[in-house]
Amino acid sequence: MFLENDNRRRTGAWIYIIVGVLLIVGAGVLAFSMTQDREGGEAKSTPAPTAPPAVGPTIQLPEDDPASLVVPSEVLEEGAQVVIRYHHTACNHIYEEKLDPAETRGMSKSDLIIRYSNMELQEFSTSGAVLTCTLSSYCPEHYLVKLNGTKLCIYRTRVGTEEQILVKELNVDTSGMDTTDFQEGVLFDSMEDIESFLENLES
């Protein structure tokens, strides 16, 4: 009976040993398996290296030239006639002045506007242009006889201005004359009209 109990104890010990060994081996296998799975997951999450894009020959596009994008403006051609129309409000007449074509040849619309900034550009083409200007004086077609001191003088408007320029000083004795009207000036349409007026004074 003693021997039977001893055999049982030995058998139980071996069973514990075998179970312990199996547990150790199983744990090792499980740990190895988990390590492989982790490494496999990391490998899946790492993007595969991509090949660099193929580089072909570089094409250099020419830069746009700003000057080539500007539409050339029309300019006055050789012989183009530019006319200035002055509206003189004192006599309500329009006086036209024709400019020398050589002075305006090659000028654009904007060039005329800048040069003649005190006028309005009414018409423009390559063959000519029309400018207008308003002045408060009499037009140059008239003559103004005006008293200057004790003498009568003939004045005329300078073209394109309101300035009165002296044309002639009359040799007329004004001592016995009523010169009231000549203080502001008396308007005549021509030199012939002035001569007729002077003849009437003498007679």
Summary of the structure (lengths in Angstrom):
residues: 203
radius of gyration: 56.7
end to end distance: 190.8
largest distance: 190.8
contacts: 446
relative contact order: 0.09
helix: 37%
strand: 26%
